[in-house]
Every structure is written in structure tokens, then in C-alpha cells.
């Protein structure tokens, strides 16, 4: 993928992650069971996450993060699917044909 595409994908991923609009947000049962106040705090940590480095973001697309909250490790991941959520998107840099899905999970659920 070209650097220009990576820049566009990163921009789209960041916009989606920060706003939680323009895609689908999913959480695992472990996150769902935590209750609203804890979920809100975890969502805010996802929205404001900026700890990207070559080890967790080798393609510079800002599609994965990991953080600790109240002694537990949490992960989030953005995947780019086609509009029908059946296959991966043919072009994740094109929002017209891509549906982004953000999954938030406890690390032990991975």
C-alpha cells in the first residue's frame, strides 16, 4: 500500500476512533459486563489513545491500541470491511466502499 493510502487510512481510522461515528462499535462480553461508568472511561481511553509506535502500529494506520484500566489490560482494533460486513474492504482508504468496525475487548478475551 502506498504511503498516501496509509495516510488516508490513518486519518479515517483516527476520525472514526475519536468520534465513534462513521462505522460500528463493538465490545466483547467482558467489556459489556463492566457497567456504564467503566465502559465510558474505557471508551474515552480509546478515543484519546495516542501511544502509537512501530511495534504496535507497523503500517502507521492507527488501527490497534492497548492500555491498562483499573489493573486490567484492554485492547482495541479497527478492521475495514466491505459495505455488507462480509469481506475485507477492497480499498480501506475509500470510505464509500468501506465500513469500519472498532472492537474493544479485555486482553484475556483475545
PLY file of the C-alpha trace (Angstrom):
ply
format ascii 1.0
element vertex 110
property float x
property float y
property float z
element edge 109
property int vertex1
property int vertex2
end_header
0.00 0.00 0.00
1.32 3.45 -0.84
2.24 6.00 1.84
-0.60 8.22 0.59
-3.08 5.39 1.19
-1.63 4.78 4.66
-2.05 8.50 5.42
-5.69 8.38 4.30
-6.40 5.16 6.22
-4.78 6.62 9.35
-6.86 9.79 9.01
-10.10 7.82 8.57
-9.25 5.47 11.47
-8.39 8.38 13.77
-11.58 10.27 12.88
-13.71 7.18 13.50
-11.95 6.25 16.75
-12.14 9.77 18.16
-15.79 10.36 17.27
-17.26 6.83 17.30
-19.20 7.83 14.18
-18.83 6.57 10.64
-18.64 2.88 11.50
-19.67 0.28 14.04
-18.54 -0.02 17.64
-18.46 -3.49 19.18
-17.42 -4.71 22.60
-16.83 -8.15 23.98
-18.94 -9.61 26.79
-16.19 -8.80 29.29
-16.37 -5.09 28.47
-20.15 -5.13 28.30
-20.34 -6.64 31.79
-18.35 -3.80 33.34
-21.24 -1.37 33.52
-21.80 2.07 32.08
-19.32 4.11 34.15
-16.42 1.78 33.41
-17.40 1.49 29.76
-17.49 5.29 29.46
-13.99 5.54 30.95
-12.67 2.81 28.61
-14.31 4.45 25.58
-12.64 7.73 26.50
-9.26 5.99 26.71
-9.83 4.56 23.23
-10.88 7.95 21.84
-7.82 9.71 23.23
-5.28 6.94 22.61
-2.07 8.26 21.06
0.57 5.72 22.15
1.38 4.55 18.62
4.84 3.26 17.76
6.34 0.91 15.16
5.82 -2.04 17.49
2.03 -1.66 17.76
1.44 0.26 14.52
3.87 -1.09 11.90
1.86 0.28 8.94
1.13 3.65 10.59
-2.63 3.15 10.18
-3.62 3.71 13.83
-5.77 0.58 13.81
-4.73 -1.01 17.13
-4.07 0.02 20.70
-3.57 -1.46 24.16
-3.88 0.19 27.55
-4.43 -0.58 31.22
-7.53 0.40 33.14
-8.01 -0.44 36.81
-5.39 -3.18 36.72
-6.70 -4.88 33.57
-5.29 -4.80 30.05
-7.65 -3.71 27.28
-7.23 -3.82 23.51
-8.99 -2.10 20.66
-8.78 -2.89 16.96
-10.24 -1.27 13.85
-10.94 -3.52 10.89
-12.07 -2.36 7.44
-14.86 -4.40 5.85
-16.92 -4.10 2.71
-20.30 -2.35 2.99
-22.05 -5.65 3.78
-19.60 -6.69 6.52
-18.92 -9.93 4.65
-15.33 -9.45 3.42
-12.42 -7.15 3.97
-12.66 -3.85 2.13
-11.04 -3.78 -1.32
-9.77 -0.27 -0.53
-9.75 0.79 3.15
-8.71 4.29 2.03
-12.08 4.70 0.27
-14.84 5.40 2.81
-17.53 5.00 0.14
-16.90 1.24 -0.05
-15.62 0.61 3.48
-17.35 0.01 6.80
-15.02 0.40 9.78
-15.59 -1.79 12.84
-13.96 -0.93 16.16
-13.77 -3.83 18.62
-12.98 -3.12 22.26
-12.02 -6.08 24.45
-10.26 -7.21 27.58
-6.89 -8.69 26.68
-7.87 -12.03 28.21
-10.75 -12.28 25.71
-8.45 -12.04 22.69
0 1
1 2
2 3
3 4
4 5
5 6
6 7
7 8
8 9
9 10
10 11
11 12
12 13
13 14
14 15
15 16
16 17
17 18
18 19
19 20
20 21
21 22
22 23
23 24
24 25
25 26
26 27
27 28
28 29
29 30
30 31
31 32
32 33
33 34
34 35
35 36
36 37
37 38
38 39
39 40
40 41
41 42
42 43
43 44
44 45
45 46
46 47
47 48
48 49
49 50
50 51
51 52
52 53
53 54
54 55
55 56
56 57
57 58
58 59
59 60
60 61
61 62
62 63
63 64
64 65
65 66
66 67
67 68
68 69
69 70
70 71
71 72
72 73
73 74
74 75
75 76
76 77
77 78
78 79
79 80
80 81
81 82
82 83
83 84
84 85
85 86
86 87
87 88
88 89
89 90
90 91
91 92
92 93
93 94
94 95
95 96
96 97
97 98
98 99
99 100
100 101
101 102
102 103
103 104
104 105
105 106
106 107
107 108
108 109
